Amino acid sequence: MRLLHTADWHVGSTLAGLDRFDETGKLLDELFAAAQTEKVDVVIVAGDVFDNPMPSNISQKLVFDFFARLSSAGIRSVVLAGNHDGQVFVPSKSLLSLGTAAVFEKPSGEQYQVGFRSRADEPVVVTALPYPHERVVMKLNGAGDDVQGDYTGSVSTFIRWLAGQMHASDINVFAAHLMIAGAQLTDTERPMSVSPFFAVPAQSLPSSTMYNALGHVHRHQQLVKAPARSEYSGSIFRVNFSEEGTPKGFNLVDADTKGNLTVQFCELKSAIELHNVECAVDDWASRLEPYRDRGYTKARIHADDPPFNLQGEIRAVCPWVVKVEFLRSEAEATTRPTIEALASTSFETVQSMYRAYNGDATEDVIKVVGELFQEVTHADTDA
């Protein structure tokens, strides 16, 4: 069996106000070409296909055209919803299934596997775990609406149940969108979703699989503490300037019923390079010039009192510079909480996390937490 493992497309994402549709289209073209050239049996997309739960028409066209092309080429696909995707796949699931796509929009004890024969006529079974939102997972484990349970314990229990449904005679692949403890982050993941509260131990991943295909963390990496070969494929493009120099690509995986396994990381050439360039007020032009035609650049200008409209001048002279940051010798300290970290997080998640770390919290305290949550998430992020 040969599979292509990719994840975290974040279609619809922007960089410094610029849309990335052209780059995304080229990356998806590259993925499709690789799937054809390498004659893969299946393409696994391990979550966060879109950047937000209400994607634009352009975003949806890019994504669904990709799966339509795979279907026309006779290539299967397995698609998982991530924490960014929300319910976007629910209305399109039936249409996608008319082709060769299997869509898993939420964790389920009823729909969690897809099986098929590889080109070499070997049995392949992909077991899927879309992003396990805390309420859904705890319900699956019999907790009802009680969100006070142990999140990582609940997810680990459900993974063990999924592993129990696998048969040793198959080539088993586990695909999941979740945070694994110890994974190296990139500072581009949504902070709340990669907190210790959501970190599942690597040892909880299935051991009876040939390969565990993971999504959620944007850096490509192998998890050495996992009981079976487990890798994050990483995002397909550099999400922001903190990912300067980070390779972007997909995994090409070969496995057979004899236990042979090879995993190859293939870099995507269409991923635009990002550069951070340190400059002074009197040398920015010469410092930035070498980065012309080399992707996008962020100019980091060391200046306590920058000249008026210097940012506009830099952008006019160097159009490849999409962001200008002024660095003062003594950075102003701030204790303001990161509103963005809470903006797309449900109060149930915050409440569950608070109870996990403060088990003796009274209802009066939880009420105050709720009031603070409302105050912060409705604040002006530019204030």
C-alpha positions in Angstrom: 0.0 0.0 0.0 1.2 3.5 -0.7 -0.4 6.6 0.9 0.1 10.3 0.8 -0.3 11.9 4.2 -1.0 15.6 4.4 -2.7 18.0 6.8 -3.3 21.5 8.0 -4.0 23.2 4.6 -5.7 26.2 6.3 -7.2 27.2 3.0 -8.4 30.8 3.3 -5.6 31.9 5.6 -4.0 35.3 5.1 -0.5 36.7 5.7 -0.2 40.4 6.8 -3.6 41.0 5.1 -2.7 39.2 1.8 -4.7 36.3 0.7 -2.9 33.1 -0.2 -5.2 31.6 -2.7 -2.6 31.5 -5.5 0.0 29.8 -3.3 -2.6 27.4 -2.0 -3.8 26.5 -5.5 -0.2 25.7 -6.6 0.4 23.6 -3.5 -2.8 21.6 -4.1 -1.7 21.1 -7.8 1.6 19.8 -6.5 -0.1 17.4 -4.1 -2.4 16.1 -6.9 0.6 15.7 -9.3 2.5 13.7 -6.6 -0.5 11.5 -5.9 -0.7 10.7 -9.6 3.0 10.3 -10.2 3.6 8.1 -7.1 0.5 6.0 -7.9 -0.8 6.3 -4.3 -3.8 4.2 -3.1 -5.1 6.9 -0.8 -4.6 10.5 0.2 -5.1 11.2 3.9 -5.9 14.8 4.9 -5.6 14.8 8.7 -7.7 17.9 9.5 -7.7 21.7 9.3 -8.5 21.7 5.6 -10.0 25.2 6.0 -8.7 28.0 8.1 -12.2 28.9 9.6 -15.5 27.1 9.9 -17.2 29.4 7.4 -14.9 29.3 4.3 -15.3 31.6 1.4 -16.6 30.3 -2.0 -13.0 30.5 -3.4 -11.7 28.4 -0.5 -14.4 25.8 -1.0 -13.8 25.6 -4.7 -10.1 25.0 -4.3 -10.7 22.2 -1.8 -13.6 20.4 -3.5 -12.0 20.7 -6.9 -9.0 18.9 -5.5 -11.0 16.0 -4.2 -12.9 15.9 -7.5 -9.7 15.6 -9.4 -8.5 12.8 -7.1 -11.8 11.0 -7.7 -11.5 11.4 -11.5 -8.0 9.9 -11.3 -9.3 6.9 -9.3 -7.5 7.9 -6.2 -9.2 7.5 -2.8 -9.1 10.2 -0.1 -9.8 10.2 3.6 -10.7 13.6 5.0 -10.8 14.5 8.7 -12.3 17.6 10.2 -9.9 19.6 12.4 -10.5 22.2 15.1 -10.6 25.0 12.5 -13.1 23.2 10.2 -16.1 23.3 12.4 -19.1 21.7 10.7 -18.1 22.7 7.2 -18.0 19.1 6.0 -21.4 18.1 7.2 -23.5 19.3 4.2 -20.8 18.2 1.7 -20.1 14.8 3.1 -22.8 13.0 1.0 -21.6 14.7 -2.2 -18.0 13.8 -1.6 -18.8 10.2 -0.8 -20.3 9.9 -4.3 -16.7 10.0 -5.6 -13.9 8.2 -3.7 -13.7 10.4 -0.6 -14.5 9.2 2.9 -15.3 12.1 5.2 -15.1 12.0 9.0 -16.6 15.2 10.5 -16.6 14.3 14.2 -15.5 11.4 16.5 -18.0 8.6 16.3 -18.5 5.1 17.7 -20.4 4.2 14.5 -18.5 5.7 11.6 -14.8 5.5 12.2 -13.3 3.3 9.5 -12.9 2.9 5.8 -11.5 -0.3 4.2 -10.3 -1.0 0.6 -7.9 -3.1 -1.4 -4.6 -1.6 -2.5 -3.3 -1.7 -6.0 -1.3 -4.8 -4.9 -4.6 -6.3 -3.7 -3.8 -6.1 0.0 -6.4 -5.2 2.7 -6.1 -1.6 4.0 -8.2 -0.1 6.8 -8.0 3.5 7.8 -9.4 4.3 11.3 -10.2 8.0 11.8 -10.3 10.3 14.7 -11.3 13.9 13.7 -10.6 16.6 16.2 -12.0 15.4 19.5 -13.9 18.4 20.9 -14.1 17.8 24.7 -17.9 17.5 24.9 -18.1 15.0 22.0 -15.4 12.8 23.4 -16.8 12.7 26.9 -20.2 11.8 25.6 -18.7 8.9 23.7 -17.2 7.7 27.0 -20.6 7.9 28.8 -20.0 11.2 30.5 -23.2 12.8 29.0 -23.1 16.5 29.2 -20.6 16.5 32.0 -17.5 18.5 30.8 -15.8 18.2 34.1 -14.1 15.0 33.2 -10.5 14.3 32.3 -10.0 15.3 28.6 -6.8 13.4 27.9 -8.0 10.4 29.7 -11.3 10.4 27.7 -9.5 10.7 24.4 -7.0 8.0 25.4 -9.9 5.7 26.3 -11.6 6.3 23.0 -8.3 5.7 21.1 -8.0 2.3 22.9 -11.5 1.5 21.8 -10.7 2.4 18.2 -7.6 0.2 18.3 -9.7 -2.7 19.6 -11.7 -2.5 16.3 -8.6 -3.2 14.2 -7.7 -6.6 12.8 -4.1 -7.8 12.6 -4.6 -9.2 9.1 -5.1 -5.7 7.7 -2.7 -3.0 6.9 -3.9 -0.6 9.6 -3.5 3.1 9.5 -4.7 5.5 12.2 -5.5 9.1 11.1 -6.1 11.7 13.8 -6.2 15.5 14.3 -5.1 16.0 17.9 -2.4 17.4 20.2 0.3 14.9 21.3 2.3 15.7 24.4 5.9 16.5 23.6 5.3 17.6 20.0 7.4 20.6 18.8 5.2 23.6 18.1 5.7 26.5 15.7 4.0 29.4 17.5 1.4 29.3 14.7 -1.0 26.8 16.2 -4.1 28.2 18.0 -2.7 28.6 21.6 -5.7 27.2 23.5 -5.9 24.0 21.4 -2.2 23.0 22.1 -2.3 23.7 25.8 -1.3 20.9 28.3 -5.1 20.4 28.9 -5.4 18.9 25.4 -2.1 17.1 25.2 -2.6 13.4 24.8 0.3 11.1 25.7 2.2 9.7 22.8 1.9 6.3 24.4 -1.9 6.5 24.0 -1.6 6.2 20.2 -2.4 2.8 18.7 0.4 0.2 18.7 -1.2 -2.2 16.3 -1.0 0.1 13.3 1.6 0.3 10.6 1.4 4.1 10.6 -0.3 6.9 12.6 -1.0 9.9 10.3 -1.4 13.0 12.5 -2.6 16.6 11.9 -2.9 19.7 14.1 0.8 20.6 14.8 2.3 22.6 11.9 5.9 21.3 12.1 6.7 18.1 10.3 8.1 15.6 12.9 8.2 12.0 14.0 7.0 11.2 17.6 9.7 8.9 18.9 7.8 8.0 22.1 4.8 6.6 20.2 4.4 2.8 20.2 4.1 2.7 16.3 5.5 5.0 13.6 3.6 8.3 14.2 4.2 11.5 12.3 2.8 15.0 11.9 3.0 15.9 8.2 2.9 19.6 9.1 1.1 22.5 7.4 1.6 22.8 3.6 2.7 26.4 3.8 4.6 28.6 6.3 1.7 30.1 8.3 3.6 33.2 9.5 7.1 34.6 9.9 7.9 32.5 12.9 8.2 29.5 10.4 11.1 31.0 8.5 13.2 28.2 7.1 10.8 25.5 8.2 10.5 22.8 5.5 6.9 22.2 4.2 5.7 19.1 2.5 3.9 15.7 2.8 4.7 12.1 3.8 4.8 9.3 1.3 4.2 6.0 3.1 4.7 2.5 1.8 3.5 -0.5 3.9 2.6 -4.2 3.4 1.1 -7.1 5.3 4.6 -8.5 5.9 5.4 -5.5 8.3 7.6 -3.6 5.9 7.3 0.2 6.2 9.0 3.2 4.6 8.2 6.8 5.3 9.6 9.6 3.1 9.1 13.3 3.7 8.7 15.1 0.3 9.1 18.9 0.3 6.6 21.1 -1.5 8.4 23.5 -3.9 5.4 25.8 -4.1 5.5 26.9 -0.5 6.6 30.5 -0.5 9.6 31.4 1.6 9.3 33.8 4.5 12.2 36.0 5.8 12.8 38.1 8.9 15.4 40.8 8.1 17.0 43.0 10.8 17.6 46.6 9.6 18.6 50.0 10.9 17.0 53.3 9.8 20.0 54.1 7.6 20.6 50.7 5.9 17.2 49.1 5.3 17.3 49.5 1.5 20.6 47.6 1.1 19.6 45.0 3.7 16.2 44.2 2.1 17.3 44.2 -1.6 18.8 40.7 -1.5 15.4 39.3 -0.7 13.7 40.6 -3.8 12.0 37.7 -5.6 12.6 35.4 -2.7 9.1 35.2 -1.2 7.7 37.5 1.5 9.8 39.5 3.9 9.2 41.1 7.3 11.5 44.1 8.0 12.5 44.4 11.6 13.7 48.0 12.0 15.7 48.9 15.1 14.6 52.4 15.9 13.5 54.1 19.1 12.0 57.1 17.2 11.4 56.0 13.6 10.9 58.8 11.0 7.4 59.6 10.0 5.9 57.3 7.3 9.1 55.1 7.2 6.9 52.1 7.0 5.1 53.5 3.9 8.4 54.3 2.3 9.8 50.8 2.8 6.7 49.2 1.4 6.8 51.5 -1.7 10.5 50.8 -2.4 10.4 47.1 -1.5 7.0 45.7 -2.4 8.1 42.2 -1.4 8.1 43.5 2.2 4.6 42.7 3.5 5.2 43.6 7.1 7.3 46.2 9.0 8.1 45.9 12.7 9.8 48.6 14.7 12.1 47.3 17.5 12.8 49.8 20.3 15.8 49.3 22.7 13.5 48.9 25.6 10.3 47.1 24.6 7.2 48.2 26.4 6.1 45.6 28.9 2.5 44.4 28.7 0.4 42.1 30.8 -2.7 42.2 28.5 -3.9 38.7 27.9 -3.9 37.3 24.4 -7.5 37.8 23.3 -6.9 35.9 20.1 -6.3 32.8 22.1 -9.8 32.9 23.5 -11.7 34.5 20.6 -12.7 31.2 19.0 -12.8 29.0 22.1 -16.1 27.9 23.7 -16.8 28.8 27.3 -17.3 25.1 27.9 -13.7 24.5 27.1 -12.5 27.3 29.4 -14.8 26.1 32.1 -13.6 22.5 31.8 -9.9 23.6 31.8 -10.5 25.8 34.9 -12.2 22.9 36.8 -9.3 20.6 35.8 -6.8 22.8 37.5 -9.1 24.1 40.3 -11.1 21.0 41.3 -12.6 22.8 44.3 -14.0 25.7 42.4 -17.5 26.7 43.5 -20.4 27.7 41.2 -19.9 31.3 42.3 -16.3 31.2 41.1 -17.3 29.6 37.8 -19.9 32.4 37.3 -17.2 35.0 37.7 -15.0 33.0 35.2 -17.9 33.2 32.8 -18.2 36.9 33.2 -14.5 37.4 32.7 -14.6 35.2 29.6 -17.4 37.4 28.1 -15.5 40.6 29.0 -12.3 39.4 27.4 -13.7 37.8 24.2 -15.8 40.8 23.4 -13.0 43.3 24.0 -11.5 45.4 21.2 -8.3 43.4 20.2 -6.7 46.7 19.1 -7.2 48.4 22.4 
